[in-house]
Amino acid sequence: MAYLIARQFDKPGCIAIKSEAGDALKEQARRLAKMTIHTGVQVSVVYNEEDFEEYAPQTIYEDHDAFFTEVLDLAEW
């Protein structure tokens, strides 16, 4: 299991969605990173739950569309 996360560099916490590790997750991360470049939003994949704690507090989304919408909102699209 892995988490696709997004956060603003200057603020604590992150938003995340739990996903299966693999090529599809890497592609989603690349696509989001390209869409949010130069906006102050960091997009990462975290594979280890202990590393995920670094990004607390977390808001975890169940719905991919809602997560992507929120990431774009963080980037102030």
Chimera marker file (.cmm) of the C-alpha trace (Angstrom):
<marker_set name="trace">
<marker id="1" x="0.000" y="0.000" z="0.000" r="1" g="1" b="0" radius="0.5"/>
<marker id="2" x="1.121" y="3.557" z="-0.689" r="1" g="1" b="0" radius="0.5"/>
<marker id="3" x="-0.166" y="7.093" z="-0.312" r="1" g="1" b="0" radius="0.5"/>
<marker id="4" x="-0.258" y="9.778" z="-2.957" r="1" g="1" b="0" radius="0.5"/>
<marker id="5" x="0.070" y="13.019" z="-1.043" r="1" g="1" b="0" radius="0.5"/>
<marker id="6" x="-0.077" y="16.711" z="-1.773" r="1" g="1" b="0" radius="0.5"/>
<marker id="7" x="0.767" y="19.590" z="0.506" r="1" g="1" b="0" radius="0.5"/>
<marker id="8" x="1.586" y="23.256" z="0.428" r="1" g="1" b="0" radius="0.5"/>
<marker id="9" x="5.244" y="23.858" z="1.228" r="1" g="1" b="0" radius="0.5"/>
<marker id="10" x="4.594" y="26.609" z="3.774" r="1" g="1" b="0" radius="0.5"/>
<marker id="11" x="1.770" y="24.904" z="5.703" r="1" g="1" b="0" radius="0.5"/>
<marker id="12" x="1.585" y="21.856" z="7.969" r="1" g="1" b="0" radius="0.5"/>
<marker id="13" x="-0.358" y="18.767" z="6.988" r="1" g="1" b="0" radius="0.5"/>
<marker id="14" x="-1.307" y="17.180" z="3.717" r="1" g="1" b="0" radius="0.5"/>
<marker id="15" x="-4.104" y="15.603" z="1.765" r="1" g="1" b="0" radius="0.5"/>
<marker id="16" x="-3.703" y="12.022" z="0.664" r="1" g="1" b="0" radius="0.5"/>
<marker id="17" x="-5.298" y="9.077" z="-1.039" r="1" g="1" b="0" radius="0.5"/>
<marker id="18" x="-4.409" y="5.458" z="-0.323" r="1" g="1" b="0" radius="0.5"/>
<marker id="19" x="-3.517" y="3.461" z="-3.402" r="1" g="1" b="0" radius="0.5"/>
<marker id="20" x="-1.816" y="0.342" z="-4.633" r="1" g="1" b="0" radius="0.5"/>
<marker id="21" x="1.863" y="0.861" z="-5.396" r="1" g="1" b="0" radius="0.5"/>
<marker id="22" x="2.776" y="0.554" z="-9.054" r="1" g="1" b="0" radius="0.5"/>
<marker id="23" x="3.016" y="2.272" z="-12.407" r="1" g="1" b="0" radius="0.5"/>
<marker id="24" x="-0.495" y="3.754" z="-12.271" r="1" g="1" b="0" radius="0.5"/>
<marker id="25" x="0.292" y="5.495" z="-8.988" r="1" g="1" b="0" radius="0.5"/>
<marker id="26" x="3.592" y="6.824" z="-10.331" r="1" g="1" b="0" radius="0.5"/>
<marker id="27" x="1.801" y="8.183" z="-13.402" r="1" g="1" b="0" radius="0.5"/>
<marker id="28" x="-0.828" y="9.909" z="-11.255" r="1" g="1" b="0" radius="0.5"/>
<marker id="29" x="1.931" y="11.520" z="-9.192" r="1" g="1" b="0" radius="0.5"/>
<marker id="30" x="3.754" y="12.701" z="-12.342" r="1" g="1" b="0" radius="0.5"/>
<marker id="31" x="0.572" y="14.130" z="-13.813" r="1" g="1" b="0" radius="0.5"/>
<marker id="32" x="-0.308" y="16.009" z="-10.622" r="1" g="1" b="0" radius="0.5"/>
<marker id="33" x="3.243" y="17.309" z="-10.243" r="1" g="1" b="0" radius="0.5"/>
<marker id="34" x="3.147" y="18.699" z="-13.789" r="1" g="1" b="0" radius="0.5"/>
<marker id="35" x="-0.219" y="20.339" z="-13.156" r="1" g="1" b="0" radius="0.5"/>
<marker id="36" x="0.935" y="21.997" z="-9.928" r="1" g="1" b="0" radius="0.5"/>
<marker id="37" x="4.485" y="22.970" z="-10.875" r="1" g="1" b="0" radius="0.5"/>
<marker id="38" x="5.487" y="26.448" z="-9.626" r="1" g="1" b="0" radius="0.5"/>
<marker id="39" x="2.413" y="26.690" z="-7.366" r="1" g="1" b="0" radius="0.5"/>
<marker id="40" x="3.996" y="25.802" z="-4.024" r="1" g="1" b="0" radius="0.5"/>
<marker id="41" x="2.331" y="22.387" z="-3.934" r="1" g="1" b="0" radius="0.5"/>
<marker id="42" x="4.484" y="19.323" z="-3.308" r="1" g="1" b="0" radius="0.5"/>
<marker id="43" x="3.237" y="16.017" z="-4.719" r="1" g="1" b="0" radius="0.5"/>
<marker id="44" x="4.850" y="12.837" z="-3.404" r="1" g="1" b="0" radius="0.5"/>
<marker id="45" x="4.322" y="9.121" z="-3.053" r="1" g="1" b="0" radius="0.5"/>
<marker id="46" x="4.925" y="7.655" z="0.391" r="1" g="1" b="0" radius="0.5"/>
<marker id="47" x="5.377" y="3.903" z="0.664" r="1" g="1" b="0" radius="0.5"/>
<marker id="48" x="6.156" y="3.625" z="4.367" r="1" g="1" b="0" radius="0.5"/>
<marker id="49" x="3.473" y="4.499" z="6.947" r="1" g="1" b="0" radius="0.5"/>
<marker id="50" x="6.126" y="5.769" z="9.376" r="1" g="1" b="0" radius="0.5"/>
<marker id="51" x="7.252" y="8.309" z="6.752" r="1" g="1" b="0" radius="0.5"/>
<marker id="52" x="3.635" y="9.318" z="6.231" r="1" g="1" b="0" radius="0.5"/>
<marker id="53" x="3.490" y="10.574" z="9.847" r="1" g="1" b="0" radius="0.5"/>
<marker id="54" x="5.908" y="13.360" z="8.857" r="1" g="1" b="0" radius="0.5"/>
<marker id="55" x="3.069" y="14.977" z="6.905" r="1" g="1" b="0" radius="0.5"/>
<marker id="56" x="0.578" y="15.122" z="9.812" r="1" g="1" b="0" radius="0.5"/>
<marker id="57" x="-2.141" y="16.123" z="10.113" r="1" g="1" b="0" radius="0.5"/>
<marker id="58" x="-3.483" y="14.253" z="7.123" r="1" g="1" b="0" radius="0.5"/>
<marker id="59" x="-6.833" y="14.426" z="5.426" r="1" g="1" b="0" radius="0.5"/>
<marker id="60" x="-7.340" y="11.136" z="3.620" r="1" g="1" b="0" radius="0.5"/>
<marker id="61" x="-9.693" y="11.002" z="0.656" r="1" g="1" b="0" radius="0.5"/>
<marker id="62" x="-11.516" y="7.911" z="-0.544" r="1" g="1" b="0" radius="0.5"/>
<marker id="63" x="-12.599" y="9.381" z="-3.886" r="1" g="1" b="0" radius="0.5"/>
<marker id="64" x="-9.948" y="10.043" z="-6.563" r="1" g="1" b="0" radius="0.5"/>
<marker id="65" x="-11.929" y="12.854" z="-8.214" r="1" g="1" b="0" radius="0.5"/>
<marker id="66" x="-12.382" y="14.669" z="-4.895" r="1" g="1" b="0" radius="0.5"/>
<marker id="67" x="-8.667" y="14.269" z="-4.140" r="1" g="1" b="0" radius="0.5"/>
<marker id="68" x="-7.599" y="15.629" z="-7.541" r="1" g="1" b="0" radius="0.5"/>
<marker id="69" x="-10.020" y="18.554" z="-7.204" r="1" g="1" b="0" radius="0.5"/>
<marker id="70" x="-8.613" y="19.402" z="-3.784" r="1" g="1" b="0" radius="0.5"/>
<marker id="71" x="-5.028" y="19.235" z="-5.084" r="1" g="1" b="0" radius="0.5"/>
<marker id="72" x="-5.910" y="21.723" z="-7.814" r="1" g="1" b="0" radius="0.5"/>
<marker id="73" x="-7.580" y="23.927" z="-5.199" r="1" g="1" b="0" radius="0.5"/>
<marker id="74" x="-4.349" y="23.863" z="-3.174" r="1" g="1" b="0" radius="0.5"/>
<marker id="75" x="-2.581" y="25.068" z="-6.306" r="1" g="1" b="0" radius="0.5"/>
<marker id="76" x="-5.212" y="27.837" z="-6.610" r="1" g="1" b="0" radius="0.5"/>
<marker id="77" x="-6.349" y="26.879" z="-10.085" r="1" g="1" b="0" radius="0.5"/>
<link id1="1" id2="2" r="1" g="1" b="0" radius="0.2"/>
<link id1="2" id2="3" r="1" g="1" b="0" radius="0.2"/>
<link id1="3" id2="4" r="1" g="1" b="0" radius="0.2"/>
<link id1="4" id2="5" r="1" g="1" b="0" radius="0.2"/>
<link id1="5" id2="6" r="1" g="1" b="0" radius="0.2"/>
<link id1="6" id2="7" r="1" g="1" b="0" radius="0.2"/>
<link id1="7" id2="8" r="1" g="1" b="0" radius="0.2"/>
<link id1="8" id2="9" r="1" g="1" b="0" radius="0.2"/>
<link id1="9" id2="10" r="1" g="1" b="0" radius="0.2"/>
<link id1="10" id2="11" r="1" g="1" b="0" radius="0.2"/>
<link id1="11" id2="12" r="1" g="1" b="0" radius="0.2"/>
<link id1="12" id2="13" r="1" g="1" b="0" radius="0.2"/>
<link id1="13" id2="14" r="1" g="1" b="0" radius="0.2"/>
<link id1="14" id2="15" r="1" g="1" b="0" radius="0.2"/>
<link id1="15" id2="16" r="1" g="1" b="0" radius="0.2"/>
<link id1="16" id2="17" r="1" g="1" b="0" radius="0.2"/>
<link id1="17" id2="18" r="1" g="1" b="0" radius="0.2"/>
<link id1="18" id2="19" r="1" g="1" b="0" radius="0.2"/>
<link id1="19" id2="20" r="1" g="1" b="0" radius="0.2"/>
<link id1="20" id2="21" r="1" g="1" b="0" radius="0.2"/>
<link id1="21" id2="22" r="1" g="1" b="0" radius="0.2"/>
<link id1="22" id2="23" r="1" g="1" b="0" radius="0.2"/>
<link id1="23" id2="24" r="1" g="1" b="0" radius="0.2"/>
<link id1="24" id2="25" r="1" g="1" b="0" radius="0.2"/>
<link id1="25" id2="26" r="1" g="1" b="0" radius="0.2"/>
<link id1="26" id2="27" r="1" g="1" b="0" radius="0.2"/>
<link id1="27" id2="28" r="1" g="1" b="0" radius="0.2"/>
<link id1="28" id2="29" r="1" g="1" b="0" radius="0.2"/>
<link id1="29" id2="30" r="1" g="1" b="0" radius="0.2"/>
<link id1="30" id2="31" r="1" g="1" b="0" radius="0.2"/>
<link id1="31" id2="32" r="1" g="1" b="0" radius="0.2"/>
<link id1="32" id2="33" r="1" g="1" b="0" radius="0.2"/>
<link id1="33" id2="34" r="1" g="1" b="0" radius="0.2"/>
<link id1="34" id2="35" r="1" g="1" b="0" radius="0.2"/>
<link id1="35" id2="36" r="1" g="1" b="0" radius="0.2"/>
<link id1="36" id2="37" r="1" g="1" b="0" radius="0.2"/>
<link id1="37" id2="38" r="1" g="1" b="0" radius="0.2"/>
<link id1="38" id2="39" r="1" g="1" b="0" radius="0.2"/>
<link id1="39" id2="40" r="1" g="1" b="0" radius="0.2"/>
<link id1="40" id2="41" r="1" g="1" b="0" radius="0.2"/>
<link id1="41" id2="42" r="1" g="1" b="0" radius="0.2"/>
<link id1="42" id2="43" r="1" g="1" b="0" radius="0.2"/>
<link id1="43" id2="44" r="1" g="1" b="0" radius="0.2"/>
<link id1="44" id2="45" r="1" g="1" b="0" radius="0.2"/>
<link id1="45" id2="46" r="1" g="1" b="0" radius="0.2"/>
<link id1="46" id2="47" r="1" g="1" b="0" radius="0.2"/>
<link id1="47" id2="48" r="1" g="1" b="0" radius="0.2"/>
<link id1="48" id2="49" r="1" g="1" b="0" radius="0.2"/>
<link id1="49" id2="50" r="1" g="1" b="0" radius="0.2"/>
<link id1="50" id2="51" r="1" g="1" b="0" radius="0.2"/>
<link id1="51" id2="52" r="1" g="1" b="0" radius="0.2"/>
<link id1="52" id2="53" r="1" g="1" b="0" radius="0.2"/>
<link id1="53" id2="54" r="1" g="1" b="0" radius="0.2"/>
<link id1="54" id2="55" r="1" g="1" b="0" radius="0.2"/>
<link id1="55" id2="56" r="1" g="1" b="0" radius="0.2"/>
<link id1="56" id2="57" r="1" g="1" b="0" radius="0.2"/>
<link id1="57" id2="58" r="1" g="1" b="0" radius="0.2"/>
<link id1="58" id2="59" r="1" g="1" b="0" radius="0.2"/>
<link id1="59" id2="60" r="1" g="1" b="0" radius="0.2"/>
<link id1="60" id2="61" r="1" g="1" b="0" radius="0.2"/>
<link id1="61" id2="62" r="1" g="1" b="0" radius="0.2"/>
<link id1="62" id2="63" r="1" g="1" b="0" radius="0.2"/>
<link id1="63" id2="64" r="1" g="1" b="0" radius="0.2"/>
<link id1="64" id2="65" r="1" g="1" b="0" radius="0.2"/>
<link id1="65" id2="66" r="1" g="1" b="0" radius="0.2"/>
<link id1="66" id2="67" r="1" g="1" b="0" radius="0.2"/>
<link id1="67" id2="68" r="1" g="1" b="0" radius="0.2"/>
<link id1="68" id2="69" r="1" g="1" b="0" radius="0.2"/>
<link id1="69" id2="70" r="1" g="1" b="0" radius="0.2"/>
<link id1="70" id2="71" r="1" g="1" b="0" radius="0.2"/>
<link id1="71" id2="72" r="1" g="1" b="0" radius="0.2"/>
<link id1="72" id2="73" r="1" g="1" b="0" radius="0.2"/>
<link id1="73" id2="74" r="1" g="1" b="0" radius="0.2"/>
<link id1="74" id2="75" r="1" g="1" b="0" radius="0.2"/>
<link id1="75" id2="76" r="1" g="1" b="0" radius="0.2"/>
<link id1="76" id2="77" r="1" g="1" b="0" radius="0.2"/>
</marker_set>
